[in-house]
Amino acid sequence: MSTFEKMDSDDSYKKLTSECPADFFPNQDLPYKDFINYCSSHPSLCFDFCNKGDANYCSSLANYVQESSENTYYSEALFSKACKMGLVNACTNRASGLIKLNGESSLSCAVKTFELSCSKNDAWGCTMFGAYLAQGKGVARDFDKALKVLEIGCQNGLEDPACQSAQHISSQIRAVLTQK
C-alpha cells in the first residue's frame, strides 16, 4: 500500500485538515530537523516515523510531497499532524496552505495561527503575521506592531527568505508612513 493510500484510509488525517491549526496549536515548540532529502528517497519510512510520533518526519514528508505532488491534501494533512505534535513551523506552513487553498474564507484561522507561531518566534510566522497586520486583512491594521513582529522574521539572518520578505514588507510600511 502506498503512503497516499495509507493516509486515505486513516480518518485522523481528514479530521486534522478540517480543523484550524490555531485550535490545536502546541504549547511547546520542538526543534526543527530537516529530513526532506531522506523522505524524498524513503517516503514510506518517513510516514511510518511520522505515525510513530516524530513531527519532523511528518513535516519533512509534507515538504517533499508539497514539491512532488499536485494533490495538496497530503502535504496539508502532514503539516497539520506535525503542528499538532509540536512543530510550530508546520503550523505556519499549514496556515499558509489554508490561504492558498481557501482564500479569504480561512483568513481568520490563518492569521490567528500566524500570530501564535510568531509568539513562539517562528520567523515565517512573524513575517506572515506582519504582512497581514500591515494589510489589515484578518486583523486590525497596525503598522507599528507589524514592524515589531517583522523584526523577528530576521532572527535567522539576512539571507533567510523569511527575513528578505520581512524586510520588503517593512520597507513598504515605512514608505506609507513617510507619506502620511
N, C-alpha and C positions, 0 to 999 in steps of 0.2 A: 504494500500500500504506500502511495506517495505521501510526502509531507502534506500536500494540499488536501489529499483525501482524508488523512488523519484529522486535519483541522476541521474539515467539513463535517466529520462525524462527531465532533466534540462541541456540544451546545454551549460550553462555557465561553468559547471564543465569540460566538454570536451574541451572547449576553454582554460581554465586555464592549463590543463595538456599538452596542445600543446605549451605553452609559456615557456620561460626561466624565472625563478624567479628573476633573476637579472634585467629583463626588467620591472618588476613592483615592485621592491624592495621598502619597505616602508621607508619614511623619519623619521618616529617615531618608537620607539620600545615599544610596550605595555608590561606591566609587565605580566609575565607568572603565570597562575594559573592552578593547576592540578585538572582536573575533570575526570580523567581516570576511577576511580572506579565508579563514578556516571554514566558515559557514558556506562560502561560495563553492567549496570543494566537498563539504560534508553536511549538506542541509538536513539530512535525516538525523544525524548525530546531534546537531545543534538543536533541532526540535526536541529530541529526547532530553537533552540537558535543560532546555527551557522548561519542559514539563516536569522536570525533577526539581525546579525551583531556582534556576540560575537566570536572573534577569538579564545579565549581559549577553547570554546566548540568545535570549528572546529578541533583544534589541539588535544584536548583530545580524541575526537571521532576518529581522524586519528590514534592516538597511539593505541587505543583499537582495531580498525579494522585491523591495521597492525599486531597485535599479534593473531587475531582470524580468519582472512580470508586469503585464499591463493590468492585471486584476489587483486593485488596491486593497481589497478586503483583507487579504492575507497579511500584508505589512501592517495595516492599521490594527488588526487583531493582535498581532505580535507586539506592537508598540504599546497597546493597551495593557497587555499582560505584564510586560516589563515595567510599565508605570505602576501598576497595582502592586508589584513585588518590591518596589522601592527605588527604581531608577528614574530620577527626576527628568533627565534629558529625554527619556522615552515619552514622558508626559507632554513635554514641549512638542516633540515630533508628532504625537497623536493629535494635539490641538491644531497644529499646522495642517495636518491631514483633514481634519474636520472642516476647516475653512475651504480647503482646496475642493473637497468633495461636496459640501453642502452650502457653501457660500454664507450669506447673511443669516440664514436660519440657525447656524451654530455659533454665531459670533459671541454671544453672551457666555456660553460654555468655554469657548476657546480663550477669550480674554481673561476669564476667571482663572483658567489653567495657566496661562502665561504669567499672570500675577503671582500665583502660588509658586511656579517654577522660579520666578525672579526672586521671591522671598528666600529661596534656597540657593541663591547666587548662580543659577544656571545662565550662562552667557546668552544663549539664543532665547531663553525665556524672557530675559530682561530686554533684549533687542526687540523682540516681538511685542512685548508689553509697552515698551517705549513708543513703538510705531503707532500702536492703537491709541495710546494716550495723546500723541501728537495729532492724530486724525480726529479724535473724539468719536471713534467708532467702537461700540460695545462698552464704552466707558466715557465718563465726562472728560472733555478736552482739558489737559493740564500740562502746559509746556514745561513748567518748572520741574514737576515730578518726572516728566518724560526725560528731560536732560539728566536728571539724577540717576534714573534706572539705566539709561543708555550708557552711562559711565561703566556700570557693572558688565555690560556687554563687551567691554575691552579688557576684562580681567586676565584673559589668556594671551594678551599681546596684540600688537597692531596687525600682525599677519593673519590673525584668526578671521575667517569670513564673518563671524558674528560681530566682531569689532569693526570691520570695514563697513558693514551695513549700519551699525550703530553710529559710526562717525558720519556717514552720509545723511542719516536722518537728523542727527544733531545739527549739522550744518544747515539743513533746510529749516529747522526750527529757529536757529539763530538769525537766518535771513528774514524770516517772517517777523521775528521780534524787533529787528532793527528797522523794519518798515513801519512799525506802529508809532 
